[in-house]
Amino acid sequence: MTNNPCTPNAIEAIYNERPITAPILQVLNTKPMPQAQPGAPLRYRVLFSDGVHVLQGILGTPLNPLVESKALQKYTIIKLNKHTIRPVSGKKLILAVDLDILDQFGDIAKIGEPLAIDAEVAAPQGGAPTSASGTAARPQQPQQQQQQQFRAPQSNPYQQQMHQQQNHQPHQPAMTPSGTPVFHIGSLNPYQNRWTIMARVTQKSDIKTWSKAGGNEGKLFSMTLMDESGEIKVTGFNQQVDDFYQMIEEGKVYYLSTAKVEIAKKQFSTVKNDYEIILQRDSQIQLAQDNEHHVPALRYEFVQLANLGNLNEKDLVDVIAIVTEVGEFTNNNNPKTNRPMLKRNLTLIDPSGFTTTVTLWGHQAETFALPAQNAVIAIKGASVSNFGGKTLNAFGGSSIKINPDIEEAFKLRGWFDKEAGSTNFQAHTSEYKANSTPRMTFDEVKNASANIDPAQTLYFETKGTIVMMSKSENTFQYPACPTTGCNKKVMEENGSWRCENCNKTVSEPDYRYIMGVNVSDHSGQEWIQAFNDSGMVITGRPAKDLVEHPEEIPLTFARATFKSYIFKCRAKQDTYRDEARTRITIVSATPIDWVAESQTLLKQLEEYGV
């Protein structure tokens, strides 16, 4: 008998639209669907199984290459990273938006004799359920028992309202006012020209302005749109701000067409989509008053606070928790940009027994207010930070709801009223000791520095190889004051050298390194700055030697390249030409002790259970 690697009861949870994160399933079959109209993208129908139940689904078009390359075929084991439930002709289908092929299971046979869950739910009215092969399966159960097993309990007004909406909601495909089919967000890509989506606005930003050298000024706003297949960020600039900003309301459903689909700029977005939409001069947005029932309300994929420790820096999560403390609103100027830095910290708890801090930024921090103490907060698109353990950031693209009218909020309120007072909460602590420096890659440094306060400094250690050095005589060193403890730059005056810091003149300066070094690791490469101590380690000689013998600069620098070191560094944000960047400076450079490095790698392998 084949072992079942699938997530237990996954199909039942998906069918009943209960929260489930990245379930593991088996694909029993794939089949191309008839094209709805000429030129429409090809879609594939898929039969998903957890070994006990099966449910039909449809692949999002970005996943088509998995079928066409035969990576996704009969009996393949997959991890369903992102999905939604799509009602079609009175039945529920899985719309697979993102999935991974799990090759580690190798060739595997069909798991179990799974039953069609939709047939099983309908069995009291339509006879015995059928298996995935279409044959009669287990005997019919009493109607009351099956209803209890497969239907969500109607325990509060919210659930009753949702149940009624599902029973009476028409499921025919939505059409545009001109009579053409509506595209799903999950099917959009940059190669499509004519499309119209119908989606709900789940978040709308404030209007942001900028000005650059030469009098170049502009403004923009962004919003997040969602339909049953997923969500996408939409940005409008200048004239589109004037045309659309006032008419857009959060929670309303709109038609959107004649816009440009681009690869998403992930550093500016908290939306889980590889693409984003840019409004154009001829873009059209129209309120969809008669079709709002086709678009679901805001959907969450909540993560408990205890599970934040399993997530990576800058991962986007949805959380629901109780706000136990609201910090003071601060409005300080960024010392680098001289722009206001608005922030506010909230303390959160949930039934997992953990507490954490979420930082609100900008307008959300300024206007945040609770209607009562210990209110429920639901945040969609919070960014995970490793600063101070595991904390969260809610930027402009995050959606924040207080006491939302959803089932999870009712349950959380009940838990807090009955059990929270006797719970001892713990916080995620940093995996590194306070006096140690974390080992990080350059990619991890970029993500971490983007999530900390711009006024703070990130210290880290990395193993890297020098691949390039600045070779100009005037860019790798500077004339410095020889006074102990000064080291400030001196200026030549009539054959002598003047130090303004010490207010004295010396006959000859000292020369100290200040050089750019291009360092590479497996995640990328960065230009980082080396000062005198680390410069001497890298070159093997004082800067004064090279000033006195400039003909030896090329050979000295050539010998210094393609050597590996353990670099202890500090990273801090600053701005250059109105653009944020991360400046990295070497604190120390140490040649690699390969024995000690091997021991470190062995210890990491043990921690991974290898």
N, C-alpha and C positions, 0 to 999 in steps of 0.2 A: 504493500500500500504506500502510495506517495505521501510523504510528509507535507503538511499544509503550511506554507509560509505566509499565507494571506492574513490580513488583519481580521480577527474574529468579529462577526456581526457587522462588517463594514457596509455591505449592500443594504442591510436593514436600516443602518444609521443614515446612509445617503438617501435612501428612498423616503424616509420620514423627515429628512432635512434637519437632522440633529448635527451639532458640531462634531467634526472629525478631521483630524489633521493628517494629511499625506498617507491615506490607507494603501496597503499593499494588496493588489488584486491580480487575478489571472485573466488574460484575454483568451476567450474561447473561439472567437471568429472575427474577421474583418471583411467588409463588403462595400464596394463603391455604391453610392446612392445616385439615382437618376438626377440629372441636372434640371433645376427648376426652370431655367431659361438659358438660351444660347449665350455663351461667354461667361456664365456664372462659374465660380471656382468649384472644383470637384470636392465633394465631401465623402467621408467614409463612415459607415455605420459599424459599431463595435459591440460585441457582447462581453460584458464584464462579469466576473465571478469571484466570490470569496470562498468557494468550495461548498457553500451551503445554499446560497441564493445567487441568481443571476439577474442582471438588469441591462437592458439595451442602452446604448449611448451613441454619441456622435463625436468625432474628433474635430477640434478646431483646425482650420486650414493650415496654420503654421506647423501642425504635426503631421501633415500629409507625407513629407519625406520619410518619416519613420516607416510607413506602410510601403511606399514605393521602393525604398531601399531594402525591404524585407527584414528590417531590424525589428519591426513589430509584426508578429505573425501568430499563428495558432499556438496557444498554450504558453505564450510569453508571460513572464511575471513582470509587473510594472509597479511603480510607485506613483499614485495619482496626486501630484503636488497641488493642483488647482482645478476646481470643477464647479459646476453649478447644475441645478436641476431645471430642465426645460420641459414644460407641458406641451405635448403634441397630440392632437386628436384624443384628448381625454386621458392620455397615458403620460407617465413621467419618464424622461430620458436623461441620461447623464451627458452633459456637454463637457468634454474633457478639454480644458484650456492649456494645461501643462502637465507633462508626465515624464518620468525617467524609466529607461529600460534597466532592469536588474539582471545583469548578465551572470552574477555570481551563482545563480541557481542552475545554470547550464540547461541542457535539454531535459525537459520535465513533461510528464504525461498530464492528462486531464485530472484535476483534483476533485474527487468525490463525484456525486451525482446531484449537482445543484438544481434547485427549483426556481422557477420564474416568480419573483416576489410579487409582481403586480397581479399575476394570476392567483397567487395565494391569498392576497388581500381581497380579491373579487370572488373567491371561492364560495362564500355563503350564498351568493346570488347566481353564480354561474357554474357550479359543479366542482369536481375535484381539480386541484392544481396540477400543472404539468411540469415535467422536468425540463432541463435545458435541451434535451433531445426531442421533446414534444410528447413523450409518453406519460401516461397517468402515473402519479407518484403516490404520496402517502394519503391516507383517508382524510376526508373532510372533517375539520374540527367544528365544534359548536360556534355559532356566530358570535356570541358574547366573548368567548375566549380569544378568538382571532382578532376581534376589534381591540381587546386589551393588549394583545401582543404587538400589533402593527400600527396602531394609531396613538398619537401623542395624547396624553391625558388632558382633558379639558378642565384645568384646575383654576383658571382665572379668566377674567373678561378678555384679556388680550388674546389668549389661546382660542377662546370661543369665536372672537372676531376673525382671527386668521383662518380658523376652520371653515367659517361661513364664506369667507372670501374665496377660499380654495374650491368650495363646492359650487359656488355660483359664478365664479369668474370665467368668462368666455376664453377659450384657448385658441381661437383661430389666429393665424399670423397677422401681425399688425401691418398696415399699409400706410404709405405717405399720402398727403392730401391729393397728390397727382395720380394716385393709384398704383405706384410702383412699390415693390417689396422693400421692407426695411432691412438693412444690414445689421448684423450683430457686431458689437465692439470687438469681440474675440476673433472676428474674421477680417478685420482691417489690416492692411499692410501698405507700404509705400508704393506698391506697383498698381494700385487701384486708382482709377480716375473719377469714376462716377459712382457715388454711394450716398446714401442717407441713413443716418442712425437715429434712433429714438431712445433717449436716455434721461435718467434723473440726475439732477445736480445735487451731489452730496456735499460739496464744499466749494466756496467761492472766496478768493483771497481779497485783500485790500488792493487798492491801486498803488503800485510802486513806481517811483520816478527815478531817473538818473540823469546825470550831466557829466560830460567828458570835455577834455581839453578841446578848444576850438569852438565852443558854444553848442556842441552836439547834445541835445536834450531829448528825452523820450519818456514814455510811460508804458506800463503793462499791467495786466491782471491775468490770473489763471483760475481755472475751476476744474473739478473732478466730476466726470460723468460716469454713470454706472447703468448697465442693463443686466439681464440675466446671465450673460456670458462673461462679464468682467467689468473692469473700469479702465479709464484712460484720462490722462491730463490734457487739458485744452488751454492754450495760451493765446491772448490777443494783445497786439501792440498798437499804440498811438491811435489811429483812426478807429480801429476795432474796439478800443476802450470806450470811445465816445459813442459808438454805434450800439454796443451790446451790454455794457456794464450795468446800467440802470435797469434794464429789462430782465436781467437774469436774477432769479430768486432761488435760494437753496430749498430743496425738497420738491420743486416743480419739474415736470417732464417736458422736454423740448425735442423738436426735430433739428438736426444739424446736417448741413450739406455744403459742398463746394469749399472744402478746406484741405489743407495739406497734411499728410501723414508722414512723420519723420521718425528716425531712430531716437529713442528717448535719451535725454541728458540726465542720467541717473543721479548726478551730483546735485541737481536742482529739483529732484522729484521724490516724493514718498509714495507714488502710485505704483502698484505691481503690474507693470506692462512694459514690454520692450519697445513700444512705440508711443508717440504722443502726437497731438493735433495742434497745428498752428493755423489760426484764423487768417484768412486772406481778404483782399479788398472786396471780392464778390461773394464772400461767405454768407450763408443764410441760416438764421436761427429763428424758429417759429414755435410758439407754445403748442403743445400737444394735449389740448384739454380733453378730447374725447377718447384718448387712448392711454390714460394714466394707469389703468388697471393692468396693462400689458407689462409694465415695468415694476419690478419688485422694489420695496423700500430698502433702505440702507442695510446691507448685510455685513455681518462681522464674522471673523474667524478668531475667536477669543483664545488667548494664551494665558494660563495662570502665571502669577508672579513667580511661583516656585520654579517654573520652567525657563525663566529668563537666563538662568545660568547655562542652559544648553545652546543658546543662540550666539551668533557672531556679532561683532561690531557693525553697526549700521543696518542690521536686519530690521525689516519693518514688521510690526506686530499690531494686533488689536488687543486691547486689554479692557476689562471691566472691573472696577474696584470701588471701595469706599474711601472717600477723602477724609482723612482724620486730622489733617493740618494744612492750612493755607499760609504760605510764607509771605513776607512783605514784598511789595512790588518795588523793584529797583530800576532806576533810570540813570545809568552811568555812561559816560562817553568812552568809546573804544579808544585806547591811547594811540593806536596806530592810525585809524581812519578819522578820528574825532567825530564819529557819528554816534548817535544815541544807541545804547544797548539795553533794550527793555526785556526784563525777565522776571519770572516768579516761580518758586518751587512749591509743589504739592506733595504731601506724603500720602501714600496709598497702602491699603491692606486688602487681602482677599482670603477666601476660605482655605487656600493652600498653606496658610501659616507664615507667609512671607510679607515683608513690607519693602517698598522701594520709593524712590523719589522721581517724579516727572517734572521736567522744567518746561514751562511755557515761555515762548519768545514773542516779541513784537506786540502786535495789536491784541493777540489772545491773552498775553500776560497783563496788559494794561486794563482790559475790560472784564477780566474774569471775576465772577462773583457767584457765590453759592446761595440758593434760596433758603437753606437750612444747614445746620451742622450735620456732619457725617452723611453727606449726600452721596448718591451713586454717580459715578462718572464712567462713561464709555468713550474710549479714544480709538479711532481708526487711523492706522498709518503712523504710529509712534516709532521713533528710531531708537534702537538699542545702543547704549553707550557703555563702555568699560570703565568710565571715569568713576572712581570711588566704589568699585564693585560692579554691579549691574544696575544701571539706572536708565531712564527714558528721556527723550526729548520730543516735544510736540512743536513742530515747526509750522509754517504757514499752510503747508499742504495737509496737515493733520486735521481730522474732523473730531470735534469734542461735543458730546451730548451729556447734559446733566439730567439725572433721573429719567432715562429714556423709557418709552413705553414698550419694552420688550420682555420676553419671558425670563432671560438671564438676570435682568434687573430686579424682578420680583423675587426670584430665588435668593439673590445676594442680599436684598433687604431683609428677608426672613432669617437668613443665617446671621446677619449682624445683630438683629434684635435678640436672638436666642443664644448664640454661642460665642460671639466675638469677645465678650467680656472675660471669658475664661481661657482665651487662647493666648499663648506666648508666641509673639511674632519674631522672626529672625530676618536679617538683611543679608543680601548677597555681598560677600566680602571679596576683595581683590585676590586673585590667585597668586599674587606675588607679595613678598614681605615688604614692609614699608621702606626698609633700607636697601632693597635690591632693585635692579633695573630690569624690566621685562624684555625678553628677546622677541623682536618683532621684525617682520619683513617691511619693505618700503610701501607695499600696497596696504598693509595693516596700519602703517603710520599715517598714510593719507586719510584713511577712514577714521582713525582715532582723532587726529588733529581737527578734522572737520566737525567733530561732535563735542569739543570742549570749548569752554569760554575763551574767546580770542585773547583775553588778558593773561591766560594761564600758559604754562610751559609743559610740554610733554617730554619726559626723559625716557630713553629706550636704548637697547643694545641690539646690534645687528651684525651678522657675518656677511662681509661683502668683499668684492674684488675691484681694485682700481683699474678702470679701463681707459681713462683719459685725464690729463691735467692741463691747467692753463699754463702756457709757456711764455707769455709776453713778460719782458723784464719788468714792466711797470705794474703787473697785476698779481704777482706772486709774493711780493714783499713790500715793506714800507720802511722809511727811516724813522726810528723810534728814539725817544728820550732814553739815555743810558742810566738815568737815576733809578735806583732800586724801588720797585713798586709803582713806577709811573707808566712807562711803556707807551705814552701818548705820541702821536705823530709830531715830528718837528719840521720846521720850515727853514730853508737855507736863506741866510742873509749875509751878504758880503763875505763869503767864505766861511762863515760860522753857521751854527744851527740853533734856532730859537724854539724853546718849548714854552708855549703859553700857559700850560697847566702848572709848571714849576716856576714860571716867570724867571727863567735864566737861559743863558746861552752856553752851548758846548762846542768844542772844536770838532768833534766827530760823533756822528750818531751811531746807535746800534741799528742793525737791520733785523727785522722780524718777519716771519712768514704770515701772509694772509692770502691764501690761494683757494681757487675752486678746484675741487676734485670730483670727477664723475665716477660714482661707485655703483656697481651692479650686484644684484642678487637674483634668485630664481623668479621673483615676482616683478622685476623691473629695474630701472636704474634712475639715479637722482644726482643732480649737482649739489654737493654739500660743501660747506666752508670749513677749511682747516686753518687754525692759528699756529702760533710758533711751536709749541711743544709737540703737537701731533705732526706738524710739518717736518720737524727734525727727524721724527721716527720714520716718516714716509720717504724722505729723501736721503737720510743717513748723514746729513751734514748741515751746518748752520747756514742761514740765509746770507750772511755776510760773505761766505766763501763764494757763493754764486754771483753776488754783486761784483766782487773783485775779479772773478773769472767767468764772465758771461758766456764765453765760448763753450763752457762745460754744461750749460743749462740743458741743451737738448739731450745729451747723453745721460745726465743725471735723472732727468724726468723719464726718459725711456726705460731706464733700469727700474724706476719706481712703479711703472705700470704693470698690470697683470699679476700683482701680488695681493694676497688676501689678508685681511685683518679682522679682529673683533673691534668694532667701533662702538664706543659709548657716545651717544649724541643727545642733543636737545632739539626739539621742534617747536616752532611758534608761528602763529599766523601773522601775516602782515599784508599790506596791499601794495600793488605796483600798477600804476596807470588805472586806478579804480577797480582792479581785479584782485580778489583774494588769492593768496598763495601761501604755501608753507615753506618757511626757511629753516633748513636743517644745518646745525653746526656741530662739528666734532668736538667732544669733550676730551676724549683720549682715543688713541689707536694702539692696539696691542697685537703683535704677531701671533698667529694662531698656534696654540699648543694642541697638536693633533691628538695626543693621548687624552687630554682633558676633554676635547671636543667629542671624541668617540664615546667617552663615558657619558657625556651629556645626551648624545643621540641614543645610546642604549637605554638610558633612564626614560627617555621619552617613549621609546618602543614598549617598555614595560608598562608605562601608564596607559598605552593604547591596547594592552593585552596581547602584544605580538611576541 
